[in-house]
Amino acid sequence: MARSALLGSSLAKKYWMALTGLFLSIFLIAHLAGNLQLLDMSPDGQLKFNEYAKFMTTFPLVKIVSYVLYASILFHAFDGILLAIQNRKARPVRYVHEKSSANRTWYSGQMALLGTLIMVFIVLHMKAFWYEMHWGELGMDSNGNKDLYTLVAVTFTQLWYVVVYVISMAVLAFHLLHGFSSAFQSLGANHPRYTPVIKSVGVFFAVIVPIFFALIPVWMFINA
Amino acid sequence: MGNMKLNLKIWRQKGPKDTGAMKTYPVNDVSEDMSFLEMLDVLNDNLVRKNEEPIAFDHDCREGICGSCSLFINGEPHGPGRGITTCQLHMRKFKDGDTIHVEPWRSAAFPVIKDLAVDRSAFDRIQAAGGFISVNTNGNLVDGNALPIPKVDADTAFDAATCIGCGACVATCPNGSAMLFVSAKVSQLSLLPQGRPEAKERVLNMVEQMDKEGFGNCSNTGACEVECPKGISLEHIARMNREYMVAGVTKK
């Protein structure tokens, strides 16, 4: 009983969904903070960013956290798919006429679809940069670091890439718009004094973070 | 009599194993003062006069307290309007010439018995799994008023206790989840001192039964809270999540 209560049950799946989701949200802040350095497109900015990229791929503590991150992404996706399958099974015969707009936002009912789109983006994104940084043939900058900066700058001269990034960040925004405050509810944090604050922070987070992420490729495309 | 003409599209299904289909019924002479159920009574009366099989639907008290009347009307449980059951829905909510869709609750855990009537005994089994308190009945009862209970707790417990187990939460949830119902039953007891001794077991057993019945998982869309005829709050779901987590971690 106690085992399934923390692993297999419907509520347990939601706890893990919430915990991994919140961890991924924290990661977004760290990832954004680091990548905003890309906005500095001077030769000095290039060297600084490459130095930072080297640190992020070699410093042991960061490496440990990054493994936790990979596991979280995979678990969040796997758990999400499992939940979505169970939820579909819970209503084998669909309604002929359903007015979902009467009682919920469209994105709160489409978390699995939004999540799948984000997963596609992550694969594309990691192939473009993470894979190249670890196993690709990258040139060196004048400090002898792998020149990830130039790879990013060249990638974002392609319009379609920029468009895919901007659309993906819009998808992320809607995923977070529901996901952020939803995670707190799943973990049982609901209080008349704090829940309105959590909801406001959630909306702010869901709008600001994706906008800044989307700003990077757009900025680099314009200033290329 | 009334003067509204309506076009009803109603789910007809002969029995649990029949596939069923939507069927169209025109109804004339509908008064705007009729309740939705009275309008169906008129339709059934017409069907019986024509020697056709009347439409099966659940109803009992017809004053919004028993939770029997179900019906997914125009895409919402208990139709348009908030804080009401189907028997409290009046035809003045509709316009002359409207087409109205009427479907049964859709959930793997609520199989259709016939037409619009579904089997909601899954709720009874969840309730039986833990929705009670054990008390002495040998004459040594403690006076309930002897236990001090904070006013806020008493009110919140009472709010939870207003759940009539109608199943609208399940019907409207995109995931077919029964979390609002189960959390109301858990909260109602766990907020009061009489419910505390069995609180951990209760939440674990009721959630286990909920999962067994094949209800979906909560994704916090909040649709249930909007459609609940008794206005049961999502705060109860959060309380159940807390109680379950603590019980899961600490139960021996």
Interface residues (C-beta under 8 A of the other chain):
Chain A: M1 A2 S4 A5 L6 S9 S10 L11 A12 K13 K14 Y15 L83 Q86 N87 K89 A90 R91 P92 V93 R94 Y95 V96 H97 E98 K99 S100 A102 N103 R104 T105 S108 G109 M111 H178 S181 S182 Q185 S186 L187 G188 A189 N190 P192
Chain B: K9 W11 M22 F72 N74 G75 E76 P80 H101 E103 R106 S107 A108 A109 T172 P174 N175 G176 S177 L204 V207 E208 M210 D211 G214 F215 G216 N217 C218 S219 N220 T221 G222 A223 V226 E227 L234 E235 I237 A238 R239 M240 N241 R242 E243 Y244 M245 A247 G248 V249 K251 K252
